[in-house]
Amino acid sequence: MKIAKTLSILGIAVAGIALAGCRAGGENQGLEYAPQMYHSVAYEPLTQITDSETKGDLISTREDGKGEYFNSNINNPHNMNMREPVANTVPRNKEGYLPYRYKAFEIEEAGANMKNPIELNDEVLVDGKRLFGLYCTPCHGAGGEGDGKVGAIIGGVANLKGGAYVGLSEGHIYHVITKGKGRMGAHASQITPENRWKIVHYVKQELQGGQNADNAVASTEVVAEEVADQDVSQVETPAN
């Protein structure tokens, strides 16, 4: 009987302590298990704490004795937490493409210099048709004639099967998809470079019957070098 009573009292006491620890608000955040997991602080990329006496706010302790907000990797050079890229290097995406350097108004240069790096085959055309249906048909219509439901409302949508549009180069079409032109907004943030080129293949081969299509596939490296060699001076982009 005595044991049961003692256990009951202990149970009530433990429950009370647990409930008291759960209370939080304002400056009191209650009891926490592994607080470093809750209060992890991102490294500041351009600065470091190099003074060994500066340890940050001691909200909790760490195994190395430094405060919770000590967030520097003092082994990195230049008093920065981030590593600088190797000199004279340019980041590429997983397909090996360099960043797209042409400005919106450099449409003629892009049309003349950019070649499709995606090998033309049936699978690419099928995927290009699917992508065209996702991104292009609302304005251009399923047949590319500018009769999509959105195009019917806003007007002025290009008929990709008629007039001068048939004579556009693959690089020109890719540039317009990337940077936009006229009423068409830029789609670079929505469509990956590889998928843009697939759409270009579909437009040239299926909608325009292969007219003015460059079927000689340029290597990714050649395309990247051509883009990288362009003038990248900071010029204000005029409105399309």
C-alpha positions as CSV (number, residue, x, y, z in Angstrom):
1,M,0.0,0.0,0.0
2,K,2.8,2.3,1.0
3,I,4.7,1.5,-2.2
4,A,1.7,2.2,-4.4
5,K,1.1,5.6,-2.6
6,T,4.8,6.5,-3.0
7,L,4.7,5.6,-6.7
8,S,1.6,7.7,-7.2
9,I,3.2,10.7,-5.6
10,L,6.3,10.3,-7.7
11,G,4.2,9.9,-10.8
12,I,2.2,13.1,-10.0
13,A,5.5,14.9,-9.4
14,V,7.1,13.8,-12.7
15,A,3.9,14.8,-14.6
16,G,3.9,18.2,-12.9
17,I,7.6,18.8,-13.9
18,A,6.9,17.6,-17.4
19,L,3.9,20.0,-17.8
20,A,5.9,22.9,-16.3
21,G,8.6,22.3,-18.8
22,C,6.1,22.3,-21.7
23,R,5.1,25.9,-20.9
24,A,6.6,28.3,-23.3
25,G,6.1,31.9,-24.4
26,G,7.9,35.1,-24.9
27,E,11.5,34.8,-23.7
28,N,10.8,31.4,-22.0
29,Q,11.0,28.7,-24.6
30,G,10.5,25.8,-22.2
31,L,12.7,22.8,-21.8
32,E,14.3,21.5,-25.0
33,Y,16.0,18.2,-25.9
34,A,19.1,18.7,-28.1
35,P,18.7,22.5,-28.4
36,Q,21.4,22.7,-31.1
37,M,18.9,20.8,-33.4
38,Y,16.3,23.5,-32.9
39,H,18.6,26.6,-33.0
40,S,21.0,25.7,-35.8
41,V,22.4,28.9,-37.3
42,A,23.4,29.2,-41.0
43,Y,27.0,30.1,-41.7
44,E,27.6,33.7,-42.8
45,P,29.2,33.2,-46.2
46,L,31.4,36.3,-46.3
47,T,32.5,36.5,-42.7
48,Q,34.2,34.4,-40.0
49,I,34.7,34.6,-36.3
50,T,38.5,34.5,-36.2
51,D,38.9,35.7,-32.6
52,S,39.2,32.6,-30.4
53,E,37.7,34.6,-27.5
54,T,34.5,35.5,-29.4
55,K,32.2,32.5,-29.0
56,G,28.8,33.9,-29.6
57,D,25.8,33.8,-27.2
58,L,26.1,30.9,-24.8
59,I,22.5,29.7,-25.0
60,S,23.9,26.2,-24.9
61,T,27.3,24.5,-24.9
62,R,29.0,22.5,-27.5
63,E,31.6,19.8,-27.2
64,D,34.3,22.2,-28.4
65,G,33.3,24.7,-25.7
66,K,32.2,27.3,-28.1
67,G,28.8,29.0,-28.0
68,E,25.8,27.9,-30.1
69,Y,26.2,30.8,-32.5
70,F,29.9,30.1,-33.2
71,N,29.4,29.4,-36.9
72,S,32.7,29.9,-38.6
73,N,35.1,27.6,-40.4
74,I,38.3,29.3,-39.6
75,N,40.2,26.9,-41.9
76,N,38.7,28.6,-45.0
77,P,40.9,31.3,-46.6
78,H,40.1,35.1,-47.0
79,N,38.1,35.3,-43.8
80,M,35.1,33.8,-45.5
81,N,33.1,30.7,-44.8
82,M,32.3,30.0,-48.4
83,R,34.8,28.7,-50.9
84,E,35.5,30.8,-54.0
85,P,35.3,29.0,-57.4
86,V,38.6,28.2,-59.1
87,A,39.9,31.1,-61.0
88,N,38.6,31.6,-64.6
89,T,36.0,28.9,-64.2
90,V,32.3,29.2,-65.1
91,P,29.6,27.0,-63.6
92,R,27.7,24.6,-65.9
93,N,24.5,22.8,-65.3
94,K,24.2,19.0,-65.4
95,E,23.9,19.0,-69.2
96,G,27.2,20.9,-69.5
97,Y,25.6,24.2,-70.6
98,L,27.2,27.4,-69.7
99,P,25.0,30.3,-68.4
100,Y,23.0,31.8,-71.2
101,R,24.8,35.1,-72.1
102,Y,22.6,36.7,-74.8
103,K,20.6,39.7,-73.8
104,A,16.9,39.9,-74.9
105,F,17.7,42.3,-77.7
106,E,20.5,40.2,-79.1
107,I,18.1,38.1,-81.1
108,E,19.9,38.2,-84.4
109,E,23.2,37.1,-82.9
110,A,21.5,34.3,-81.0
111,G,19.6,33.2,-84.1
112,A,22.8,33.1,-86.2
113,N,25.1,31.5,-83.7
114,M,23.1,29.0,-81.6
115,K,22.8,25.5,-82.9
116,N,20.6,22.8,-81.5
117,P,22.7,20.4,-79.3
118,I,20.0,17.8,-78.9
119,E,20.2,14.9,-81.3
120,L,17.1,14.7,-83.5
121,N,15.2,11.4,-83.2
122,D,11.6,10.2,-82.8
123,E,11.8,10.1,-79.0
124,V,12.9,13.8,-79.0
125,L,10.0,14.7,-81.3
126,V,7.5,12.9,-79.1
127,D,8.8,14.7,-76.0
128,G,8.9,18.0,-77.9
129,K,5.2,17.6,-78.8
130,R,4.4,16.9,-75.2
131,L,6.3,19.9,-74.0
132,F,4.7,22.1,-76.7
133,G,1.3,21.0,-75.4
134,L,2.2,21.9,-71.9
135,Y,3.8,25.3,-72.4
136,C,2.8,26.6,-75.9
137,T,-0.7,25.5,-76.9
138,P,-2.6,27.9,-74.6
139,C,-1.4,30.8,-76.8
140,H,-0.2,29.2,-80.1
141,G,-2.8,26.4,-80.3
142,A,-2.2,22.7,-80.8
143,G,-1.3,23.3,-84.4
144,G,0.9,26.3,-83.7
145,E,-1.4,28.6,-85.7
146,G,-1.8,31.2,-82.9
147,D,-5.4,30.1,-82.2
148,G,-5.1,28.9,-78.6
149,K,-7.7,30.0,-76.1
150,V,-5.4,32.5,-74.4
151,G,-4.2,33.7,-77.8
152,A,-7.7,34.3,-78.9
153,I,-8.2,36.7,-76.0
154,I,-4.9,38.6,-76.0
155,G,-4.4,38.6,-79.8
156,G,-1.1,39.1,-81.7
157,V,0.1,35.5,-81.1
158,A,2.4,34.2,-83.8
159,N,1.2,31.7,-86.3
160,L,4.3,29.4,-86.4
161,K,3.1,27.8,-89.7
162,G,2.9,31.0,-91.7
163,G,4.8,34.0,-93.1
164,A,8.3,34.8,-91.9
165,Y,8.0,32.6,-88.9
166,V,8.7,29.5,-91.0
167,G,12.1,31.0,-91.9
168,L,13.2,31.5,-88.4
169,S,16.4,29.7,-87.3
170,E,16.4,27.2,-84.5
171,G,18.6,29.6,-82.4
172,H,16.1,32.4,-83.0
173,I,13.2,30.3,-81.6
174,Y,15.3,29.1,-78.7
175,H,16.2,32.7,-77.8
176,V,12.5,33.8,-77.9
177,I,11.5,31.0,-75.6
178,T,14.3,31.9,-73.3
179,K,14.1,35.7,-73.2
180,G,10.6,36.3,-74.6
181,K,9.6,38.8,-77.3
182,G,6.6,41.1,-77.8
183,R,3.6,39.6,-76.0
184,M,5.4,36.4,-75.2
185,G,7.1,36.4,-71.8
186,A,10.4,34.7,-71.0
187,H,10.1,31.0,-70.2
188,A,13.6,30.3,-69.0
189,S,12.5,29.9,-65.4
190,Q,9.8,27.4,-66.5
191,I,11.5,25.2,-69.1
192,T,14.9,23.7,-68.9
193,P,17.4,24.4,-71.7
194,E,17.2,20.8,-72.9
195,N,13.4,20.9,-73.0
196,R,13.5,24.3,-74.9
197,W,15.7,22.7,-77.6
198,K,13.2,19.7,-77.8
199,I,10.4,22.2,-78.4
200,V,12.5,23.9,-81.1
201,H,12.9,20.5,-82.8
202,Y,9.2,19.8,-82.7
203,V,8.3,23.3,-84.1
204,K,10.8,23.1,-86.9
205,Q,10.2,19.4,-87.9
206,E,6.5,18.9,-87.2
207,L,4.9,22.3,-87.4
208,Q,7.1,23.8,-90.1
209,G,7.9,20.7,-92.1
210,G,11.7,20.9,-91.5
211,Q,12.0,24.2,-93.3
212,N,15.2,26.1,-92.4
213,A,16.0,23.5,-89.7
214,D,19.7,22.8,-89.0
215,N,19.7,19.1,-88.5
216,A,23.5,19.0,-88.0
217,V,23.6,18.7,-84.3
218,A,26.2,21.0,-82.6
219,S,28.0,19.5,-79.6
220,T,27.2,20.9,-76.2
221,E,30.8,22.1,-75.9
222,V,30.6,24.0,-79.2
223,V,27.3,25.7,-78.2
224,A,28.7,26.5,-74.8
225,E,31.9,28.1,-76.3
226,E,29.9,30.1,-78.8
227,V,27.7,31.5,-76.1
228,A,30.6,32.2,-73.8
229,D,32.5,34.1,-76.4
230,Q,29.7,36.6,-76.9
231,D,30.1,40.2,-75.6
232,V,28.7,40.2,-72.1
233,S,29.0,44.0,-71.4
234,Q,26.3,45.4,-69.2
235,V,23.8,47.0,-71.6
236,E,20.4,48.0,-70.5
237,T,17.9,45.7,-72.1
238,P,15.2,47.7,-74.0
239,A,11.6,46.8,-73.8
240,N,10.5,44.2,-76.4
